[in-house]
Amino acid sequence: MKIQIIGQAEDDLVDGYNFYDAQAPGLGTYFLNCIYSDIESLALYAGIHRVVHKNYRRMLSERFPFAIYS
């Protein structure tokens, strides 16, 4: 499965990075690493997540309050 991050999602990642890095130095980087790891797991577990709207599936991030849609 090929995964593409759209522009709005990239903006959300930047906002998340800035928010968490302001909380503690390095936390923004940890946030991005966790989210990218969650995104990469979509390739392994494609199709098992719940359909929440039309054909969109939602995966909840393991460590942060973010949802990833595919």
mmCIF file as Biopython writes it, N, C-alpha, C and O atoms, coordinates in Angstrom:
data_model
#
loop_
_atom_site.group_PDB
_atom_site.id
_atom_site.type_symbol
_atom_site.label_atom_id
_atom_site.label_alt_id
_atom_site.label_comp_id
_atom_site.label_asym_id
_atom_site.label_entity_id
_atom_site.label_seq_id
_atom_site.pdbx_PDB_ins_code
_atom_site.Cartn_x
_atom_site.Cartn_y
_atom_site.Cartn_z
_atom_site.occupancy
_atom_site.B_iso_or_equiv
_atom_site.auth_seq_id
_atom_site.auth_asym_id
_atom_site.pdbx_PDB_model_num
ATOM 1   N N  . MET A ? 1  ? 0.843   -1.165 0.000  1.0 0.0 1  A 1 
ATOM 2   C CA . MET A ? 1  ? 0.000   0.000  0.000  1.0 0.0 1  A 1 
ATOM 3   C C  . MET A ? 1  ? 0.897   1.239  0.000  1.0 0.0 1  A 1 
ATOM 4   O O  . MET A ? 1  ? 1.838   1.330  0.788  1.0 0.0 1  A 1 
ATOM 5   N N  . LYS A ? 2  ? 0.602   2.184  -0.879 1.0 0.0 2  A 1 
ATOM 6   C CA . LYS A ? 2  ? 1.343   3.433  -0.937 1.0 0.0 2  A 1 
ATOM 7   C C  . LYS A ? 2  ? 0.599   4.471  -0.113 1.0 0.0 2  A 1 
ATOM 8   O O  . LYS A ? 2  ? -0.617  4.622  -0.236 1.0 0.0 2  A 1 
ATOM 9   N N  . ILE A ? 3  ? 1.330   5.179  0.721  1.0 0.0 3  A 1 
ATOM 10  C CA . ILE A ? 3  ? 0.724   6.178  1.596  1.0 0.0 3  A 1 
ATOM 11  C C  . ILE A ? 3  ? 1.219   7.551  1.177  1.0 0.0 3  A 1 
ATOM 12  O O  . ILE A ? 3  ? 2.411   7.766  0.959  1.0 0.0 3  A 1 
ATOM 13  N N  . GLN A ? 4  ? 0.268   8.478  1.069  1.0 0.0 4  A 1 
ATOM 14  C CA . GLN A ? 4  ? 0.595   9.846  0.695  1.0 0.0 4  A 1 
ATOM 15  C C  . GLN A ? 4  ? 0.033   10.768 1.771  1.0 0.0 4  A 1 
ATOM 16  O O  . GLN A ? 4  ? -1.121  10.627 2.177  1.0 0.0 4  A 1 
ATOM 17  N N  . ILE A ? 5  ? 0.846   11.705 2.226  1.0 0.0 5  A 1 
ATOM 18  C CA . ILE A ? 5  ? 0.407   12.670 3.223  1.0 0.0 5  A 1 
ATOM 19  C C  . ILE A ? 5  ? 0.009   13.941 2.483  1.0 0.0 5  A 1 
ATOM 20  O O  . ILE A ? 5  ? 0.837   14.572 1.826  1.0 0.0 5  A 1 
ATOM 21  N N  . ILE A ? 6  ? -1.266  14.313 2.595  1.0 0.0 6  A 1 
ATOM 22  C CA . ILE A ? 6  ? -1.761  15.492 1.885  1.0 0.0 6  A 1 
ATOM 23  C C  . ILE A ? 6  ? -1.331  16.763 2.618  1.0 0.0 6  A 1 
ATOM 24  O O  . ILE A ? 6  ? -0.909  16.716 3.773  1.0 0.0 6  A 1 
ATOM 25  N N  . GLY A ? 7  ? -1.442  17.883 1.935  1.0 0.0 7  A 1 
ATOM 26  C CA . GLY A ? 7  ? -0.989  19.171 2.464  1.0 0.0 7  A 1 
ATOM 27  C C  . GLY A ? 7  ? -1.575  19.539 3.817  1.0 0.0 7  A 1 
ATOM 28  O O  . GLY A ? 7  ? -0.853  19.994 4.704  1.0 0.0 7  A 1 
ATOM 29  N N  . GLN A ? 8  ? -2.878  19.347 3.981  1.0 0.0 8  A 1 
ATOM 30  C CA . GLN A ? 8  ? -3.502  19.684 5.259  1.0 0.0 8  A 1 
ATOM 31  C C  . GLN A ? 8  ? -2.952  18.815 6.386  1.0 0.0 8  A 1 
ATOM 32  O O  . GLN A ? 8  ? -2.773  19.294 7.505  1.0 0.0 8  A 1 
ATOM 33  N N  . ALA A ? 9  ? -2.686  17.557 6.102  1.0 0.0 9  A 1 
ATOM 34  C CA . ALA A ? 9  ? -2.127  16.667 7.116  1.0 0.0 9  A 1 
ATOM 35  C C  . ALA A ? 9  ? -0.703  17.091 7.459  1.0 0.0 9  A 1 
ATOM 36  O O  . ALA A ? 9  ? -0.298  17.021 8.619  1.0 0.0 9  A 1 
ATOM 37  N N  . GLU A ? 10 ? 0.054   17.528 6.462  1.0 0.0 10 A 1 
ATOM 38  C CA . GLU A ? 10 ? 1.410   18.025 6.731  1.0 0.0 10 A 1 
ATOM 39  C C  . GLU A ? 10 ? 1.350   19.235 7.653  1.0 0.0 10 A 1 
ATOM 40  O O  . GLU A ? 10 ? 2.168   19.369 8.563  1.0 0.0 10 A 1 
ATOM 41  N N  . ASP A ? 11 ? 0.375   20.120 7.417  1.0 0.0 11 A 1 
ATOM 42  C CA . ASP A ? 11 ? 0.197   21.286 8.287  1.0 0.0 11 A 1 
ATOM 43  C C  . ASP A ? 11 ? -0.121  20.853 9.716  1.0 0.0 11 A 1 
ATOM 44  O O  . ASP A ? 11 ? 0.390   21.437 10.672 1.0 0.0 11 A 1 
ATOM 45  N N  . ASP A ? 12 ? -0.961  19.836 9.862  1.0 0.0 12 A 1 
ATOM 46  C CA . ASP A ? 12 ? -1.290  19.317 11.190 1.0 0.0 12 A 1 
ATOM 47  C C  . ASP A ? 12 ? -0.055  18.738 11.878 1.0 0.0 12 A 1 
ATOM 48  O O  . ASP A ? 12 ? 0.119   18.904 13.085 1.0 0.0 12 A 1 
ATOM 49  N N  . LEU A ? 13 ? 0.802   18.061 11.114 1.0 0.0 13 A 1 
ATOM 50  C CA . LEU A ? 13 ? 2.028   17.506 11.681 1.0 0.0 13 A 1 
ATOM 51  C C  . LEU A ? 13 ? 2.970   18.616 12.153 1.0 0.0 13 A 1 
ATOM 52  O O  . LEU A ? 13 ? 3.582   18.502 13.215 1.0 0.0 13 A 1 
ATOM 53  N N  . VAL A ? 14 ? 3.083   19.671 11.376 1.0 0.0 14 A 1 
ATOM 54  C CA . VAL A ? 14 ? 3.920   20.806 11.772 1.0 0.0 14 A 1 
ATOM 55  C C  . VAL A ? 14 ? 3.354   21.458 13.028 1.0 0.0 14 A 1 
ATOM 56  O O  . VAL A ? 14 ? 4.099   21.775 13.955 1.0 0.0 14 A 1 
ATOM 57  N N  . ASP A ? 15 ? 2.036   21.659 13.059 1.0 0.0 15 A 1 
ATOM 58  C CA . ASP A ? 15 ? 1.400   22.249 14.247 1.0 0.0 15 A 1 
ATOM 59  C C  . ASP A ? 15 ? 1.614   21.368 15.472 1.0 0.0 15 A 1 
ATOM 60  O O  . ASP A ? 15 ? 1.915   21.870 16.555 1.0 0.0 15 A 1 
ATOM 61  N N  . GLY A ? 16 ? 1.461   20.061 15.304 1.0 0.0 16 A 1 
ATOM 62  C CA . GLY A ? 16 ? 1.678   19.128 16.403 1.0 0.0 16 A 1 
ATOM 63  C C  . GLY A ? 16 ? 3.111   19.165 16.886 1.0 0.0 16 A 1 
ATOM 64  O O  . GLY A ? 16 ? 3.371   19.184 18.089 1.0 0.0 16 A 1 
ATOM 65  N N  . TYR A ? 17 ? 4.040   19.176 15.944 1.0 0.0 17 A 1 
ATOM 66  C CA . TYR A ? 17 ? 5.457   19.267 16.296 1.0 0.0 17 A 1 
ATOM 67  C C  . TYR A ? 17 ? 5.720   20.521 17.122 1.0 0.0 17 A 1 
ATOM 68  O O  . TYR A ? 17 ? 6.352   20.452 18.176 1.0 0.0 17 A 1 
ATOM 69  N N  . ASN A ? 18 ? 5.236   21.668 16.645 1.0 0.0 18 A 1 
ATOM 70  C CA . ASN A ? 18 ? 5.467   22.935 17.344 1.0 0.0 18 A 1 
ATOM 71  C C  . ASN A ? 18 ? 4.840   22.926 18.737 1.0 0.0 18 A 1 
ATOM 72  O O  . ASN A ? 18 ? 5.446   23.402 19.697 1.0 0.0 18 A 1 
ATOM 73  N N  . PHE A ? 19 ? 3.636   22.389 18.844 1.0 0.0 19 A 1 
ATOM 74  C CA . PHE A ? 19 ? 2.963   22.327 20.136 1.0 0.0 19 A 1 
ATOM 75  C C  . PHE A ? 19 ? 3.751   21.480 21.123 1.0 0.0 19 A 1 
ATOM 76  O O  . PHE A ? 19 ? 4.033   21.925 22.236 1.0 0.0 19 A 1 
ATOM 77  N N  . TYR A ? 20 ? 4.109   20.264 20.727 1.0 0.0 20 A 1 
ATOM 78  C CA . TYR A ? 20 ? 4.798   19.364 21.651 1.0 0.0 20 A 1 
ATOM 79  C C  . TYR A ? 20 ? 6.222   19.817 21.945 1.0 0.0 20 A 1 
ATOM 80  O O  . TYR A ? 20 ? 6.708   19.620 23.059 1.0 0.0 20 A 1 
ATOM 81  N N  . ASP A ? 21 ? 6.898   20.415 20.978 1.0 0.0 21 A 1 
ATOM 82  C CA . ASP A ? 21 ? 8.250   20.890 21.228 1.0 0.0 21 A 1 
ATOM 83  C C  . ASP A ? 21 ? 8.237   22.076 22.188 1.0 0.0 21 A 1 
ATOM 84  O O  . ASP A ? 21 ? 9.203   22.286 22.923 1.0 0.0 21 A 1 
ATOM 85  N N  . ALA A ? 22 ? 7.154   22.854 22.189 1.0 0.0 22 A 1 
ATOM 86  C CA . ALA A ? 22 ? 7.028   23.959 23.144 1.0 0.0 22 A 1 
ATOM 87  C C  . ALA A ? 22 ? 6.799   23.431 24.565 1.0 0.0 22 A 1 
ATOM 88  O O  . ALA A ? 22 ? 7.115   24.116 25.538 1.0 0.0 22 A 1 
ATOM 89  N N  . GLN A ? 23 ? 6.255   22.226 24.685 1.0 0.0 23 A 1 
ATOM 90  C CA . GLN A ? 23 ? 6.022   21.628 25.999 1.0 0.0 23 A 1 
ATOM 91  C C  . GLN A ? 23 ? 7.328   21.154 26.626 1.0 0.0 23 A 1 
ATOM 92  O O  . GLN A ? 23 ? 7.550   21.330 27.824 1.0 0.0 23 A 1 
ATOM 93  N N  . ALA A ? 24 ? 8.187   20.555 25.811 1.0 0.0 24 A 1 
ATOM 94  C CA . ALA A ? 24 ? 9.481   20.060 26.283 1.0 0.0 24 A 1 
ATOM 95  C C  . ALA A ? 24 ? 10.399  19.871 25.079 1.0 0.0 24 A 1 
ATOM 96  O O  . ALA A ? 24 ? 9.976   19.317 24.064 1.0 0.0 24 A 1 
ATOM 97  N N  . PRO A ? 25 ? 11.636  20.319 25.176 1.0 0.0 25 A 1 
ATOM 98  C CA . PRO A ? 25 ? 12.569  20.148 24.055 1.0 0.0 25 A 1 
ATOM 99  C C  . PRO A ? 25 ? 12.701  18.671 23.679 1.0 0.0 25 A 1 
ATOM 100 O O  . PRO A ? 25 ? 12.896  17.808 24.535 1.0 0.0 25 A 1 
ATOM 101 N N  . GLY A ? 26 ? 12.590  18.407 22.384 1.0 0.0 26 A 1 
ATOM 102 C CA . GLY A ? 26 ? 12.712  17.037 21.890 1.0 0.0 26 A 1 
ATOM 103 C C  . GLY A ? 26 ? 11.391  16.299 21.789 1.0 0.0 26 A 1 
ATOM 104 O O  . GLY A ? 26 ? 11.296  15.291 21.088 1.0 0.0 26 A 1 
ATOM 105 N N  . LEU A ? 27 ? 10.366  16.788 22.480 1.0 0.0 27 A 1 
ATOM 106 C CA . LEU A ? 27 ? 9.072   16.103 22.439 1.0 0.0 27 A 1 
ATOM 107 C C  . LEU A ? 27 ? 8.433   16.217 21.057 1.0 0.0 27 A 1 
ATOM 108 O O  . LEU A ? 27 ? 7.716   15.310 20.632 1.0 0.0 27 A 1 
ATOM 109 N N  . GLY A ? 28 ? 8.683   17.313 20.356 1.0 0.0 28 A 1 
ATOM 110 C CA . GLY A ? 28 ? 8.169   17.458 18.998 1.0 0.0 28 A 1 
ATOM 111 C C  . GLY A ? 28 ? 8.741   16.411 18.059 1.0 0.0 28 A 1 
ATOM 112 O O  . GLY A ? 28 ? 8.024   15.848 17.232 1.0 0.0 28 A 1 
ATOM 113 N N  . THR A ? 29 ? 10.026  16.154 18.188 1.0 0.0 29 A 1 
ATOM 114 C CA . THR A ? 29 ? 10.665  15.116 17.371 1.0 0.0 29 A 1 
ATOM 115 C C  . THR A ? 29 ? 10.117  13.744 17.722 1.0 0.0 29 A 1 
ATOM 116 O O  . THR A ? 29 ? 9.864   12.927 16.837 1.0 0.0 29 A 1 
ATOM 117 N N  . TYR A ? 30 ? 9.933   13.491 19.007 1.0 0.0 30 A 1 
ATOM 118 C CA . TYR A ? 30 ? 9.350   12.217 19.446 1.0 0.0 30 A 1 
ATOM 119 C C  . TYR A ? 30 ? 7.931   12.060 18.885 1.0 0.0 30 A 1 
ATOM 120 O O  . TYR A ? 30 ? 7.547   10.973 18.453 1.0 0.0 30 A 1 
ATOM 121 N N  . PHE A ? 31 ? 7.163   13.143 18.896 1.0 0.0 31 A 1 
ATOM 122 C CA . PHE A ? 31 ? 5.818   13.139 18.323 1.0 0.0 31 A 1 
ATOM 123 C C  . PHE A ? 31 ? 5.859   12.717 16.852 1.0 0.0 31 A 1 
ATOM 124 O O  . PHE A ? 31 ? 5.129   11.815 16.442 1.0 0.0 31 A 1 
ATOM 125 N N  . LEU A ? 32 ? 6.712   13.368 16.064 1.0 0.0 32 A 1 
ATOM 126 C CA . LEU A ? 32 ? 6.798   13.034 14.636 1.0 0.0 32 A 1 
ATOM 127 C C  . LEU A ? 32 ? 7.236   11.594 14.427 1.0 0.0 32 A 1 
ATOM 128 O O  . LEU A ? 32 ? 6.681   10.899 13.576 1.0 0.0 32 A 1 
ATOM 129 N N  . ASN A ? 33 ? 8.223   11.136 15.189 1.0 0.0 33 A 1 
ATOM 130 C CA . ASN A ? 33 ? 8.677   9.754  15.055 1.0 0.0 33 A 1 
ATOM 131 C C  . ASN A ? 33 ? 7.544   8.775  15.340 1.0 0.0 33 A 1 
ATOM 132 O O  . ASN A ? 33 ? 7.390   7.781  14.632 1.0 0.0 33 A 1 
ATOM 133 N N  . CYS A ? 34 ? 6.758   9.049  16.366 1.0 0.0 34 A 1 
ATOM 134 C CA . CYS A ? 34 ? 5.639   8.163  16.713 1.0 0.0 34 A 1 
ATOM 135 C C  . CYS A ? 34 ? 4.571   8.171  15.627 1.0 0.0 34 A 1 
ATOM 136 O O  . CYS A ? 34 ? 4.065   7.117  15.241 1.0 0.0 34 A 1 
ATOM 137 N N  . ILE A ? 35 ? 4.231   9.351  15.136 1.0 0.0 35 A 1 
ATOM 138 C CA . ILE A ? 35 ? 3.193   9.452  14.110 1.0 0.0 35 A 1 
ATOM 139 C C  . ILE A ? 35 ? 3.657   8.766  12.828 1.0 0.0 35 A 1 
ATOM 140 O O  . ILE A ? 35 ? 2.885   8.032  12.212 1.0 0.0 35 A 1 
ATOM 141 N N  . TYR A ? 36 ? 4.909   8.994  12.413 1.0 0.0 36 A 1 
ATOM 142 C CA . TYR A ? 36 ? 5.407   8.349  11.200 1.0 0.0 36 A 1 
ATOM 143 C C  . TYR A ? 36 ? 5.469   6.831  11.367 1.0 0.0 36 A 1 
ATOM 144 O O  . TYR A ? 36 ? 5.238   6.090  10.412 1.0 0.0 36 A 1 
ATOM 145 N N  . SER A ? 37 ? 5.774   6.377  12.555 1.0 0.0 37 A 1 
ATOM 146 C CA . SER A ? 37 ? 5.768   4.932  12.819 1.0 0.0 37 A 1 
ATOM 147 C C  . SER A ? 37 ? 4.346   4.380  12.687 1.0 0.0 37 A 1 
ATOM 148 O O  . SER A ? 37 ? 4.137   3.310  12.116 1.0 0.0 37 A 1 
ATOM 149 N N  . ASP A ? 38 ? 3.370   5.125  13.224 1.0 0.0 38 A 1 
ATOM 150 C CA . ASP A ? 38 ? 1.968   4.714  13.087 1.0 0.0 38 A 1 
ATOM 151 C C  . ASP A ? 38 ? 1.559   4.671  11.615 1.0 0.0 38 A 1 
ATOM 152 O O  . ASP A ? 38 ? 0.867   3.749  11.184 1.0 0.0 38 A 1 
ATOM 153 N N  . ILE A ? 39 ? 1.989   5.666  10.852 1.0 0.0 39 A 1 
ATOM 154 C CA . ILE A ? 39 ? 1.649   5.725  9.427  1.0 0.0 39 A 1 
ATOM 155 C C  . ILE A ? 39 ? 2.271   4.534  8.690  1.0 0.0 39 A 1 
ATOM 156 O O  . ILE A ? 39 ? 1.621   3.921  7.843  1.0 0.0 39 A 1 
ATOM 157 N N  . GLU A ? 40 ? 3.520   4.209  9.010  1.0 0.0 40 A 1 
ATOM 158 C CA . GLU A ? 40 ? 4.174   3.072  8.357  1.0 0.0 40 A 1 
ATOM 159 C C  . GLU A ? 40 ? 3.476   1.751  8.677  1.0 0.0 40 A 1 
ATOM 160 O O  . GLU A ? 40 ? 3.474   0.830  7.861  1.0 0.0 40 A 1 
ATOM 161 N N  . SER A ? 41 ? 2.887   1.665  9.861  1.0 0.0 41 A 1 
ATOM 162 C CA . SER A ? 41 ? 2.183   0.427  10.214 1.0 0.0 41 A 1 
ATOM 163 C C  . SER A ? 41 ? 0.924   0.227  9.375  1.0 0.0 41 A 1 
ATOM 164 O O  . SER A ? 41 ? 0.399   -0.882 9.291  1.0 0.0 41 A 1 
ATOM 165 N N  . LEU A ? 42 ? 0.440   1.312  8.750  1.0 0.0 42 A 1 
ATOM 166 C CA . LEU A ? 42 ? -0.720  1.173  7.858  1.0 0.0 42 A 1 
ATOM 167 C C  . LEU A ? 42 ? -0.422  0.209  6.721  1.0 0.0 42 A 1 
ATOM 168 O O  . LEU A ? 42 ? -1.303  -0.526 6.276  1.0 0.0 42 A 1 
ATOM 169 N N  . ALA A ? 43 ? 0.809   0.211  6.254  1.0 0.0 43 A 1 
ATOM 170 C CA . ALA A ? 43 ? 1.182   -0.696 5.167  1.0 0.0 43 A 1 
ATOM 171 C C  . ALA A ? 43 ? 1.078   -2.156 5.613  1.0 0.0 43 A 1 
ATOM 172 O O  . ALA A ? 43 ? 0.743   -3.032 4.816  1.0 0.0 43 A 1 
ATOM 173 N N  . LEU A ? 44 ? 1.363   -2.404 6.871  1.0 0.0 44 A 1 
ATOM 174 C CA . LEU A ? 44 ? 1.283   -3.771 7.391  1.0 0.0 44 A 1 
ATOM 175 C C  . LEU A ? 44 ? -0.152  -4.201 7.688  1.0 0.0 44 A 1 
ATOM 176 O O  . LEU A ? 44 ? -0.527  -5.352 7.465  1.0 0.0 44 A 1 
ATOM 177 N N  . TYR A ? 45 ? -0.938  -3.268 8.189  1.0 0.0 45 A 1 
ATOM 178 C CA . TYR A ? 45 ? -2.282  -3.605 8.665  1.0 0.0 45 A 1 
ATOM 179 C C  . TYR A ? 45 ? -3.376  -2.927 7.834  1.0 0.0 45 A 1 
ATOM 180 O O  . TYR A ? 45 ? -4.448  -2.621 8.357  1.0 0.0 45 A 1 
ATOM 181 N N  . ALA A ? 46 ? -3.121  -2.700 6.584  1.0 0.0 46 A 1 
ATOM 182 C CA . ALA A ? 46 ? -4.084  -2.019 5.715  1.0 0.0 46 A 1 
ATOM 183 C C  . ALA A ? 46 ? -5.421  -2.759 5.692  1.0 0.0 46 A 1 
ATOM 184 O O  . ALA A ? 46 ? -5.475  -3.980 5.543  1.0 0.0 46 A 1 
ATOM 185 N N  . GLY A ? 47 ? -6.477  -1.999 5.841  1.0 0.0 47 A 1 
ATOM 186 C CA . GLY A ? 47 ? -7.817  -2.564 5.714  1.0 0.0 47 A 1 
ATOM 187 C C  . GLY A ? 47 ? -8.435  -3.092 6.992  1.0 0.0 47 A 1 
ATOM 188 O O  . GLY A ? 47 ? -9.596  -3.501 6.972  1.0 0.0 47 A 1 
ATOM 189 N N  . ILE A ? 48 ? -7.709  -3.101 8.112  1.0 0.0 48 A 1 
ATOM 190 C CA . ILE A ? 48 ? -8.296  -3.666 9.331  1.0 0.0 48 A 1 
ATOM 191 C C  . ILE A ? 48 ? -8.946  -2.614 10.222 1.0 0.0 48 A 1 
ATOM 192 O O  . ILE A ? 48 ? -9.657  -2.950 11.170 1.0 0.0 48 A 1 
ATOM 193 N N  . HIS A ? 49 ? -8.707  -1.356 9.922  1.0 0.0 49 A 1 
ATOM 194 C CA . HIS A ? 49 ? -9.238  -0.296 10.770 1.0 0.0 49 A 1 
ATOM 195 C C  . HIS A ? 49 ? -10.689 0.017  10.420 1.0 0.0 49 A 1 
ATOM 196 O O  . HIS A ? 49 ? -11.148 -0.233 9.306  1.0 0.0 49 A 1 
ATOM 197 N N  . ARG A ? 50 ? -11.377 0.553  11.375 1.0 0.0 50 A 1 
ATOM 198 C CA . ARG A ? 50 ? -12.806 0.825  11.252 1.0 0.0 50 A 1 
ATOM 199 C C  . ARG A ? 50 ? -13.087 1.892  10.189 1.0 0.0 50 A 1 
ATOM 200 O O  . ARG A ? 50 ? -12.392 2.904  10.108 1.0 0.0 50 A 1 
ATOM 201 N N  . VAL A ? 51 ? -14.111 1.646  9.384  1.0 0.0 51 A 1 
ATOM 202 C CA . VAL A ? 51 ? -14.573 2.638  8.413  1.0 0.0 51 A 1 
ATOM 203 C C  . VAL A ? 51 ? -15.411 3.657  9.187  1.0 0.0 51 A 1 
ATOM 204 O O  . VAL A ? 51 ? -16.373 3.296  9.865  1.0 0.0 51 A 1 
ATOM 205 N N  . VAL A ? 52 ? -15.032 4.937  9.078  1.0 0.0 52 A 1 
ATOM 206 C CA . VAL A ? 52 ? -15.744 5.969  9.833  1.0 0.0 52 A 1 
ATOM 207 C C  . VAL A ? 52 ? -16.547 6.910  8.939  1.0 0.0 52 A 1 
ATOM 208 O O  . VAL A ? 52 ? -17.470 7.573  9.412  1.0 0.0 52 A 1 
ATOM 209 N N  . HIS A ? 53 ? -16.206 6.973  7.662  1.0 0.0 53 A 1 
ATOM 210 C CA . HIS A ? 53 ? -16.953 7.838  6.739  1.0 0.0 53 A 1 
ATOM 211 C C  . HIS A ? 53 ? -16.691 7.364  5.319  1.0 0.0 53 A 1 
ATOM 212 O O  . HIS A ? 53 ? -15.548 7.331  4.863  1.0 0.0 53 A 1 
ATOM 213 N N  . LYS A ? 54 ? -17.751 7.002  4.635  1.0 0.0 54 A 1 
ATOM 214 C CA . LYS A ? 54 ? -17.643 6.488  3.270  1.0 0.0 54 A 1 
ATOM 215 C C  . LYS A ? 54 ? -16.592 5.384  3.216  1.0 0.0 54 A 1 
ATOM 216 O O  . LYS A ? 54 ? -16.774 4.335  3.834  1.0 0.0 54 A 1 
ATOM 217 N N  . ASN A ? 55 ? -15.504 5.599  2.496  1.0 0.0 55 A 1 
ATOM 218 C CA . ASN A ? 55 ? -14.450 4.577  2.401  1.0 0.0 55 A 1 
ATOM 219 C C  . ASN A ? 55 ? -13.219 4.911  3.236  1.0 0.0 55 A 1 
ATOM 220 O O  . ASN A ? 55 ? -12.165 4.302  3.055  1.0 0.0 55 A 1 
ATOM 221 N N  . TYR A ? 56 ? -13.342 5.869  4.146  1.0 0.0 56 A 1 
ATOM 222 C CA . TYR A ? 56 ? -12.196 6.275  4.961  1.0 0.0 56 A 1 
ATOM 223 C C  . TYR A ? 56 ? -12.128 5.454  6.242  1.0 0.0 56 A 1 
ATOM 224 O O  . TYR A ? 56 ? -13.118 5.280  6.953  1.0 0.0 56 A 1 
ATOM 225 N N  . ARG A ? 57 ? -10.941 4.963  6.506  1.0 0.0 57 A 1 
ATOM 226 C CA . ARG A ? 57 ? -10.684 4.198  7.729  1.0 0.0 57 A 1 
ATOM 227 C C  . ARG A ? 57 ? -9.871  5.062  8.675  1.0 0.0 57 A 1 
ATOM 228 O O  . ARG A ? 57 ? -9.072  5.896  8.249  1.0 0.0 57 A 1 
ATOM 229 N N  . ARG A ? 58 ? -10.089 4.847  9.975  1.0 0.0 58 A 1 
ATOM 230 C CA . ARG A ? 58 ? -9.392  5.643  10.975 1.0 0.0 58 A 1 
ATOM 231 C C  . ARG A ? 58 ? -8.519  4.763  11.848 1.0 0.0 58 A 1 
ATOM 232 O O  . ARG A ? 58 ? -8.948  3.720  12.343 1.0 0.0 58 A 1 
ATOM 233 N N  . MET A ? 59 ? -7.289  5.205  12.025 1.0 0.0 59 A 1 
ATOM 234 C CA . MET A ? 59 ? -6.357  4.551  12.937 1.0 0.0 59 A 1 
ATOM 235 C C  . MET A ? 59 ? -5.985  5.581  13.997 1.0 0.0 59 A 1 
ATOM 236 O O  . MET A ? 59 ? -5.606  6.704  13.665 1.0 0.0 59 A 1 
ATOM 237 N N  . LEU A ? 60 ? -6.090  5.211  15.258 1.0 0.0 60 A 1 
ATOM 238 C CA . LEU A ? 60 ? -5.706  6.114  16.329 1.0 0.0 60 A 1 
ATOM 239 C C  . LEU A ? 60 ? -4.229  5.932  16.639 1.0 0.0 60 A 1 
ATOM 240 O O  . LEU A ? 60 ? -3.723  4.811  16.679 1.0 0.0 60 A 1 
ATOM 241 N N  . SER A ? 61 ? -3.549  7.042  16.855 1.0 0.0 61 A 1 
ATOM 242 C CA . SER A ? 61 ? -2.130  6.991  17.183 1.0 0.0 61 A 1 
ATOM 243 C C  . SER A ? 61 ? -1.938  6.279  18.515 1.0 0.0 61 A 1 
ATOM 244 O O  . SER A ? 61 ? -2.775  6.370  19.414 1.0 0.0 61 A 1 
ATOM 245 N N  . GLU A ? 62 ? -0.819  5.569  18.623 1.0 0.0 62 A 1 
ATOM 246 C CA . GLU A ? 62 ? -0.512  4.821  19.850 1.0 0.0 62 A 1 
ATOM 247 C C  . GLU A ? 62 ? -0.250  5.738  21.042 1.0 0.0 62 A 1 
ATOM 248 O O  . GLU A ? 62 ? -0.707  5.454  22.149 1.0 0.0 62 A 1 
ATOM 249 N N  . ARG A ? 63 ? 0.473   6.824  20.833 1.0 0.0 63 A 1 
ATOM 250 C CA . ARG A ? 63 ? 0.959   7.624  21.967 1.0 0.0 63 A 1 
ATOM 251 C C  . ARG A ? 63 ? 0.398   9.033  22.057 1.0 0.0 63 A 1 
ATOM 252 O O  . ARG A ? 63 ? 0.503   9.661  23.111 1.0 0.0 63 A 1 
ATOM 253 N N  . PHE A ? 64 ? -0.181  9.541  21.010 1.0 0.0 64 A 1 
ATOM 254 C CA . PHE A ? 64 ? -0.652  10.923 20.994 1.0 0.0 64 A 1 
ATOM 255 C C  . PHE A ? 64 ? -2.120  10.964 20.561 1.0 0.0 64 A 1 
ATOM 256 O O  . PHE A ? 64 ? -2.587  10.065 19.862 1.0 0.0 64 A 1 
ATOM 257 N N  . PRO A ? 65 ? -2.847  12.005 20.974 1.0 0.0 65 A 1 
ATOM 258 C CA . PRO A ? 65 ? -4.268  12.097 20.626 1.0 0.0 65 A 1 
ATOM 259 C C  . PRO A ? 65 ? -4.476  12.576 19.187 1.0 0.0 65 A 1 
ATOM 260 O O  . PRO A ? 65 ? -5.008  13.660 18.948 1.0 0.0 65 A 1 
ATOM 261 N N  . PHE A ? 66 ? -4.047  11.750 18.243 1.0 0.0 66 A 1 
ATOM 262 C CA . PHE A ? 66 ? -4.192  12.036 16.820 1.0 0.0 66 A 1 
ATOM 263 C C  . PHE A ? 66 ? -4.811  10.828 16.133 1.0 0.0 66 A 1 
ATOM 264 O O  . PHE A ? 66 ? -4.599  9.684  16.536 1.0 0.0 66 A 1 
ATOM 265 N N  . ALA A ? 67 ? -5.569  11.104 15.103 1.0 0.0 67 A 1 
ATOM 266 C CA . ALA A ? 67 ? -6.137  10.036 14.285 1.0 0.0 67 A 1 
ATOM 267 C C  . ALA A ? 67 ? -5.523  10.132 12.890 1.0 0.0 67 A 1 
ATOM 268 O O  . ALA A ? 67 ? -5.248  11.222 12.388 1.0 0.0 67 A 1 
ATOM 269 N N  . ILE A ? 68 ? -5.318  8.984  12.285 1.0 0.0 68 A 1 
ATOM 270 C CA . ILE A ? 68 ? -4.758  8.901  10.942 1.0 0.0 68 A 1 
ATOM 271 C C  . ILE A ? 68 ? -5.824  8.248  10.065 1.0 0.0 68 A 1 
ATOM 272 O O  . ILE A ? 68 ? -6.325  7.168  10.379 1.0 0.0 68 A 1 
ATOM 273 N N  . TYR A ? 69 ? -6.161  8.909  8.976  1.0 0.0 69 A 1 
ATOM 274 C CA . TYR A ? 69 ? -7.193  8.412  8.079  1.0 0.0 69 A 1 
ATOM 275 C C  . TYR A ? 69 ? -6.560  7.878  6.811  1.0 0.0 69 A 1 
ATOM 276 O O  . TYR A ? 69 ? -5.608  8.453  6.283  1.0 0.0 69 A 1 
ATOM 277 N N  . SER A ? 70 ? -7.101  6.769  6.328  1.0 0.0 70 A 1 
ATOM 278 C CA . SER A ? 70 ? -6.605  6.197  5.081  1.0 0.0 70 A 1 
ATOM 279 C C  . SER A ? 70 ? -7.769  5.788  4.214  1.0 0.0 70 A 1 
ATOM 280 O O  . SER A ? 70 ? -7.569  5.281  3.111  1.0 0.0 70 A 1 
#
